[in-house]
Amino acid sequence: MKISKTILAVLAIGALSSALFSQQAQASQIQGDILLIGRVTLDGNLLTATTVTNWFAAISGNPGKSTVAATSGDFTSVALGSEATMAHPWVFSPSTPVASLWSVGGFSFDLTSVTSITRPPGFLNVSAVGILHGAGFDDTAGTFTFTVTGTGVRFGFAANTVAGAPDGGTTVMLLGLGISALGIARRFLKS
C-alpha cells in the first residue's frame, strides 16, 4: 500500500503544529508572606472560643480591619501599616470556609479549612489552608496561622504561599513528539 506524499506531509505538519502550539498555561503563582496584626473579640476565652466576632486594626483600632505589619515576595507591593478588611464573624471551630477572609492591596484569601487548633496556656493557635488571589496572578494555594495571645486578645495572622508544581516536562515531551513525527514523515517522503 503506497501512502501519498501529500497525506504524509499533512500528517507531519499536523503533528508538528500540535507539539508547537499546544501550550500549557504558565503559572504565575503568588510567592511570599504577609503578616497582619491587631486585636480581636472572641465568643469566649482562649480555652473555649470557637468564633472571632470582630477584628480591630492595630494602629487605628478600626473595627473589621487588621494592620499589615510585614511583607515579603509579591506582597511587598502592599504598604506596611495598610489596613486589611477582615470577614466577621469567623467560625474556626467547627471549620467553616470563608470567602475573602481578608483582603488588602489587591490580594485576598479564601479560607477553605482549618487544619488544627491548639490551646497552650495563654494562647490560641489556629492553622488553616485556602486560596490566595491577586491581580495578575494565578490562584495560589496558601497556608496561614492565626495566633491570639494574652488577656489583651491580640492576634498575629501570618499567611504564606505554597509553591506551585512545575509542568513536569510536558512541553518538552510535546516538542519531542512533533520533531519525531516530522522525521518519520521525511523518511516516507524520500522513498
Phi and psi restraints in degrees (value plus and minus 20) as a CYANA .aco file:
   2 LYS   PHI    -117.4   -77.4
   2 LYS   PSI     109.8   149.8
   3 ILE   PHI    -116.2   -76.2
   3 ILE   PSI     111.5   151.5
   4 SER   PHI     -84.1   -44.1
   4 SER   PSI     119.2   159.2
   5 LYS   PHI     -82.5   -42.5
   5 LYS   PSI     -53.3   -13.3
   6 THR   PHI     -85.9   -45.9
   6 THR   PSI     -62.8   -22.8
   7 ILE   PHI     -84.1   -44.1
   7 ILE   PSI     -63.4   -23.4
   8 LEU   PHI     -83.4   -43.4
   8 LEU   PSI     -59.8   -19.8
   9 ALA   PHI     -84.0   -44.0
   9 ALA   PSI     -62.6   -22.6
  10 VAL   PHI     -83.7   -43.7
  10 VAL   PSI     -63.4   -23.4
  11 LEU   PHI     -82.4   -42.4
  11 LEU   PSI     -61.8   -21.8
  12 ALA   PHI     -84.3   -44.3
  12 ALA   PSI     -64.3   -24.3
  13 ILE   PHI     -84.8   -44.8
  13 ILE   PSI     -59.3   -19.3
  14 GLY   PHI     -82.9   -42.9
  14 GLY   PSI     -64.5   -24.5
  15 ALA   PHI     -84.5   -44.5
  15 ALA   PSI     -63.0   -23.0
  16 LEU   PHI     -84.7   -44.7
  16 LEU   PSI     -62.0   -22.0
  17 SER   PHI     -82.5   -42.5
  17 SER   PSI     -61.1   -21.1
  18 SER   PHI     -80.2   -40.2
  18 SER   PSI     -62.3   -22.3
  19 ALA   PHI     -90.4   -50.4
  19 ALA   PSI     -60.1   -20.1
  20 LEU   PHI    -100.1   -60.1
  20 LEU   PSI     -51.6   -11.6
  21 PHE   PHI    -127.1   -87.1
  21 PHE   PSI     -17.7    22.3
  22 SER   PHI    -107.7   -67.7
  22 SER   PSI      71.5   111.5
  23 GLN   PHI    -118.7   -78.7
  23 GLN   PSI     118.3   158.3
  24 GLN   PHI    -112.7   -72.7
  24 GLN   PSI     118.9   158.9
  25 ALA   PHI     -81.2   -41.2
  25 ALA   PSI     109.3   149.3
  26 GLN   PHI    -107.3   -67.3
  26 GLN   PSI     100.2   140.2
  27 ALA   PHI     -91.4   -51.4
  27 ALA   PSI     114.1   154.1
  28 SER   PHI    -134.8   -94.8
  28 SER   PSI      55.7    95.7
  29 GLN   PHI     -93.3   -53.3
  29 GLN   PSI     128.5   168.5
  30 ILE   PHI     -93.2   -53.2
  30 ILE   PSI     112.3   152.3
  31 GLN   PHI    -143.8  -103.8
  31 GLN   PSI     119.8   159.8
  32 GLY   PHI     106.7   146.7
  32 GLY   PSI    -190.4  -150.4
  33 ASP   PHI    -154.1  -114.1
  33 ASP   PSI     134.0   174.0
  34 ILE   PHI    -159.7  -119.7
  34 ILE   PSI     115.9   155.9
  35 LEU   PHI    -134.9   -94.9
  35 LEU   PSI     102.3   142.3
  36 LEU   PHI    -130.2   -90.2
  36 LEU   PSI     119.1   159.1
  37 ILE   PHI    -152.9  -112.9
  37 ILE   PSI     146.5   186.5
  38 GLY   PHI     138.4   178.4
  38 GLY   PSI    -174.7  -134.7
  39 ARG   PHI    -141.5  -101.5
  39 ARG   PSI     137.7   177.7
  40 VAL   PHI    -155.6  -115.6
  40 VAL   PSI     138.1   178.1
  41 THR   PHI    -129.9   -89.9
  41 THR   PSI     118.8   158.8
  42 LEU   PHI    -134.0   -94.0
  42 LEU   PSI     143.9   183.9
  43 ASP   PHI    -104.1   -64.1
  43 ASP   PSI     -10.7    29.3
  44 GLY   PHI    -193.0  -153.0
  44 GLY   PSI    -188.3  -148.3
  45 ASN   PHI    -103.4   -63.4
  45 ASN   PSI     159.9   199.9
  46 LEU   PHI     -81.7   -41.7
  46 LEU   PSI     -45.0    -5.0
  47 LEU   PHI    -105.2   -65.2
  47 LEU   PSI     -42.4    -2.4
  48 THR   PHI    -138.6   -98.6
  48 THR   PSI     -32.7     7.3
  49 ALA   PHI     -80.3   -40.3
  49 ALA   PSI     122.2   162.2
  50 THR   PHI    -147.3  -107.3
  50 THR   PSI     -29.1    10.9
  51 THR   PHI    -163.2  -123.2
  51 THR   PSI     118.1   158.1
  52 VAL   PHI    -108.7   -68.7
  52 VAL   PSI      96.7   136.7
  53 THR   PHI    -106.4   -66.4
  53 THR   PSI     -45.3    -5.3
  54 ASN   PHI    -182.8  -142.8
  54 ASN   PSI     138.5   178.5
  55 TRP   PHI    -137.6   -97.6
  55 TRP   PSI     133.1   173.1
  56 PHE   PHI    -160.0  -120.0
  56 PHE   PSI     109.9   149.9
  57 ALA   PHI     -80.6   -40.6
  57 ALA   PSI     124.4   164.4
  58 ALA   PHI     -85.4   -45.4
  58 ALA   PSI     -59.1   -19.1
  59 ILE   PHI    -109.5   -69.5
  59 ILE   PSI     -72.2   -32.2
  60 SER   PHI    -109.0   -69.0
  60 SER   PSI     -41.9    -1.9
  61 GLY   PHI      56.9    96.9
  61 GLY   PSI     -11.7    28.3
  62 ASN   PHI     -79.3   -39.3
  62 ASN   PSI     111.9   151.9
  63 PRO   PHI     -91.9   -51.9
  63 PRO   PSI     131.0   171.0
  64 GLY   PHI      54.3    94.3
  64 GLY   PSI      -5.2    34.8
  65 LYS   PHI    -152.8  -112.8
  65 LYS   PSI     140.9   180.9
  66 SER   PHI    -155.4  -115.4
  66 SER   PSI     152.1   192.1
  67 THR   PHI    -135.9   -95.9
  67 THR   PSI     113.8   153.8
  68 VAL   PHI     -94.7   -54.7
  68 VAL   PSI      97.7   137.7
  69 ALA   PHI    -124.7   -84.7
  69 ALA   PSI     -46.6    -6.6
  70 ALA   PHI    -178.5  -138.5
  70 ALA   PSI     130.4   170.4
  71 THR   PHI    -164.4  -124.4
  71 THR   PSI     138.7   178.7
  72 SER   PHI    -170.6  -130.6
  72 SER   PSI     145.0   185.0
  73 GLY   PHI      40.4    80.4
  73 GLY   PSI    -155.4  -115.4
  74 ASP   PHI     -85.9   -45.9
  74 ASP   PSI     -40.7    -0.7
  75 PHE   PHI     -96.4   -56.4
  75 PHE   PSI     -27.3    12.7
  76 THR   PHI     -85.6   -45.6
  76 THR   PSI     -32.2     7.8
  77 SER   PHI     -93.0   -53.0
  77 SER   PSI     -33.0     7.0
  78 VAL   PHI    -109.6   -69.6
  78 VAL   PSI     102.9   142.9
  79 ALA   PHI     -87.3   -47.3
  79 ALA   PSI     115.8   155.8
  80 LEU   PHI     -81.7   -41.7
  80 LEU   PSI     121.1   161.1
  81 GLY   PHI      69.5   109.5
  81 GLY   PSI     -28.8    11.2
  82 SER   PHI     -82.4   -42.4
  82 SER   PSI     134.6   174.6
  83 GLU   PHI    -123.0   -83.0
  83 GLU   PSI     107.5   147.5
  84 ALA   PHI    -111.0   -71.0
  84 ALA   PSI     121.8   161.8
  85 THR   PHI    -104.3   -64.3
  85 THR   PSI     109.5   149.5
  86 MET   PHI    -134.2   -94.2
  86 MET   PSI     117.6   157.6
  87 ALA   PHI     -97.2   -57.2
  87 ALA   PSI     115.2   155.2
  88 HIS   PHI    -169.2  -129.2
  88 HIS   PSI     127.7   167.7
  89 PRO   PHI     -93.1   -53.1
  89 PRO   PSI     137.4   177.4
  90 TRP   PHI    -138.8   -98.8
  90 TRP   PSI      92.3   132.3
  91 VAL   PHI    -110.2   -70.2
  91 VAL   PSI      93.1   133.1
  92 PHE   PHI    -119.5   -79.5
  92 PHE   PSI     -36.2     3.8
  93 SER   PHI    -160.2  -120.2
  93 SER   PSI      88.8   128.8
  94 PRO   PHI     -93.4   -53.4
  94 PRO   PSI     137.2   177.2
  95 SER   PHI     -74.7   -34.7
  95 SER   PSI     106.4   146.4
  96 THR   PHI    -149.3  -109.3
  96 THR   PSI     102.1   142.1
  97 PRO   PHI     -82.0   -42.0
  97 PRO   PSI     123.5   163.5
  98 VAL   PHI    -156.8  -116.8
  98 VAL   PSI      98.8   138.8
  99 ALA   PHI     -93.0   -53.0
  99 ALA   PSI     112.4   152.4
 100 SER   PHI      32.8    72.8
 100 SER   PSI      39.9    79.9
 101 LEU   PHI     -77.2   -37.2
 101 LEU   PSI     -60.2   -20.2
 102 TRP   PHI    -163.1  -123.1
 102 TRP   PSI     134.2   174.2
 103 SER   PHI    -168.8  -128.8
 103 SER   PSI     118.3   158.3
 104 VAL   PHI    -184.7  -144.7
 104 VAL   PSI     119.8   159.8
 105 GLY   PHI      36.1    76.1
 105 GLY   PSI      14.4    54.4
 106 GLY   PHI      65.8   105.8
 106 GLY   PSI     -18.9    21.1
 107 PHE   PHI    -131.0   -91.0
 107 PHE   PSI     130.4   170.4
 108 SER   PHI    -167.8  -127.8
 108 SER   PSI     142.3   182.3
 109 PHE   PHI    -151.9  -111.9
 109 PHE   PSI      99.7   139.7
 110 ASP   PHI    -115.7   -75.7
 110 ASP   PSI      96.5   136.5
 111 LEU   PHI     -97.9   -57.9
 111 LEU   PSI     109.2   149.2
 112 THR   PHI    -122.3   -82.3
 112 THR   PSI     -60.4   -20.4
 113 SER   PHI    -183.7  -143.7
 113 SER   PSI     130.3   170.3
 114 VAL   PHI    -104.3   -64.3
 114 VAL   PSI     112.0   152.0
 115 THR   PHI    -120.4   -80.4
 115 THR   PSI     -45.0    -5.0
 116 SER   PHI    -183.0  -143.0
 116 SER   PSI     131.6   171.6
 117 ILE   PHI    -153.1  -113.1
 117 ILE   PSI     104.6   144.6
 118 THR   PHI    -145.3  -105.3
 118 THR   PSI     131.8   171.8
 119 ARG   PHI    -155.7  -115.7
 119 ARG   PSI      47.5    87.5
 120 PRO   PHI     -86.6   -46.6
 120 PRO   PSI     140.4   180.4
 121 PRO   PHI     -71.6   -31.6
 121 PRO   PSI     104.1   144.1
 122 GLY   PHI      61.2   101.2
 122 GLY   PSI     -13.8    26.2
 123 PHE   PHI    -156.7  -116.7
 123 PHE   PSI     136.9   176.9
 124 LEU   PHI    -154.4  -114.4
 124 LEU   PSI      99.4   139.4
 125 ASN   PHI    -138.5   -98.5
 125 ASN   PSI     105.8   145.8
 126 VAL   PHI    -143.7  -103.7
 126 VAL   PSI     105.4   145.4
 127 SER   PHI    -130.1   -90.1
 127 SER   PSI     122.2   162.2
 128 ALA   PHI    -172.4  -132.4
 128 ALA   PSI     151.0   191.0
 129 VAL   PHI    -150.3  -110.3
 129 VAL   PSI     140.1   180.1
 130 GLY   PHI    -196.1  -156.1
 130 GLY   PSI    -182.4  -142.4
 131 ILE   PHI    -141.5  -101.5
 131 ILE   PSI     106.5   146.5
 132 LEU   PHI    -111.0   -71.0
 132 LEU   PSI     119.4   159.4
 133 HIS   PHI    -142.2  -102.2
 133 HIS   PSI     124.7   164.7
 134 GLY   PHI    -176.9  -136.9
 134 GLY   PSI     122.2   162.2
 135 ALA   PHI     -78.3   -38.3
 135 ALA   PSI     107.8   147.8
 136 GLY   PHI      64.1   104.1
 136 GLY   PSI     -16.7    23.3
 137 PHE   PHI    -141.9  -101.9
 137 PHE   PSI     134.6   174.6
 138 ASP   PHI     -94.9   -54.9
 138 ASP   PSI     133.4   173.4
 139 ASP   PHI     -77.4   -37.4
 139 ASP   PSI     117.6   157.6
 140 THR   PHI    -150.2  -110.2
 140 THR   PSI     111.4   151.4
 141 ALA   PHI     -83.6   -43.6
 141 ALA   PSI     117.7   157.7
 142 GLY   PHI    -161.7  -121.7
 142 GLY   PSI     142.2   182.2
 143 THR   PHI    -142.8  -102.8
 143 THR   PSI     137.4   177.4
 144 PHE   PHI    -167.8  -127.8
 144 PHE   PSI     139.2   179.2
 145 THR   PHI    -148.6  -108.6
 145 THR   PSI     109.1   149.1
 146 PHE   PHI    -131.9   -91.9
 146 PHE   PSI      99.9   139.9
 147 THR   PHI    -146.1  -106.1
 147 THR   PSI     105.2   145.2
 148 VAL   PHI    -131.7   -91.7
 148 VAL   PSI     114.7   154.7
 149 THR   PHI    -149.9  -109.9
 149 THR   PSI     130.4   170.4
 150 GLY   PHI      44.1    84.1
 150 GLY   PSI    -199.0  -159.0
 151 THR   PHI     -96.9   -56.9
 151 THR   PSI     -39.6     0.4
 152 GLY   PHI     -96.9   -56.9
 152 GLY   PSI     -24.1    15.9
 153 VAL   PHI      27.0    67.0
 153 VAL   PSI      40.5    80.5
 154 ARG   PHI    -116.5   -76.5
 154 ARG   PSI     128.8   168.8
 155 PHE   PHI    -148.7  -108.7
 155 PHE   PSI     137.4   177.4
 156 GLY   PHI    -147.6  -107.6
 156 GLY   PSI     112.3   152.3
 157 PHE   PHI    -143.5  -103.5
 157 PHE   PSI      90.4   130.4
 158 ALA   PHI    -127.4   -87.4
 158 ALA   PSI     106.0   146.0
 159 ALA   PHI    -136.1   -96.1
 159 ALA   PSI     117.7   157.7
 160 ASN   PHI    -161.8  -121.8
 160 ASN   PSI     139.2   179.2
 161 THR   PHI    -112.4   -72.4
 161 THR   PSI     137.6   177.6
 162 VAL   PHI    -127.9   -87.9
 162 VAL   PSI     105.1   145.1
 163 ALA   PHI     -77.0   -37.0
 163 ALA   PSI     118.6   158.6
 164 GLY   PHI     -93.8   -53.8
 164 GLY   PSI     139.4   179.4
 165 ALA   PHI    -102.1   -62.1
 165 ALA   PSI     119.7   159.7
 166 PRO   PHI     -89.0   -49.0
 166 PRO   PSI     148.7   188.7
 167 ASP   PHI     -97.5   -57.5
 167 ASP   PSI     -21.8    18.2
 168 GLY   PHI      52.0    92.0
 168 GLY   PSI      -4.9    35.1
 169 GLY   PHI      69.0   109.0
 169 GLY   PSI      -9.4    30.6
 170 THR   PHI     -78.9   -38.9
 170 THR   PSI     -62.5   -22.5
 171 THR   PHI     -82.4   -42.4
 171 THR   PSI     -64.9   -24.9
 172 VAL   PHI     -85.5   -45.5
 172 VAL   PSI     -58.9   -18.9
 173 MET   PHI     -82.1   -42.1
 173 MET   PSI     -65.0   -25.0
 174 LEU   PHI     -83.2   -43.2
 174 LEU   PSI     -60.4   -20.4
 175 LEU   PHI     -82.5   -42.5
 175 LEU   PSI     -62.3   -22.3
 176 GLY   PHI     -82.3   -42.3
 176 GLY   PSI     -62.2   -22.2
 177 LEU   PHI     -82.7   -42.7
 177 LEU   PSI     -61.4   -21.4
 178 GLY   PHI     -83.4   -43.4
 178 GLY   PSI     -63.3   -23.3
 179 ILE   PHI     -86.9   -46.9
 179 ILE   PSI     -59.8   -19.8
 180 SER   PHI     -82.0   -42.0
 180 SER   PSI     -64.7   -24.7
 181 ALA   PHI     -81.1   -41.1
 181 ALA   PSI     -59.1   -19.1
 182 LEU   PHI     -84.2   -44.2
 182 LEU   PSI     -61.0   -21.0
 183 GLY   PHI     -84.0   -44.0
 183 GLY   PSI     -62.2   -22.2
 184 ILE   PHI     -84.5   -44.5
 184 ILE   PSI     -65.1   -25.1
 185 ALA   PHI     -82.1   -42.1
 185 ALA   PSI     -57.2   -17.2
 186 ARG   PHI     -84.0   -44.0
 186 ARG   PSI     -59.1   -19.1
 187 ARG   PHI     -82.2   -42.2
 187 ARG   PSI     -64.9   -24.9
 188 PHE   PHI     -87.0   -47.0
 188 PHE   PSI     -53.8   -13.8
 189 LEU   PHI     -90.5   -50.5
 189 LEU   PSI     -50.1   -10.1
 190 LYS   PHI     -90.4   -50.4
 190 LYS   PSI     -52.1   -12.1
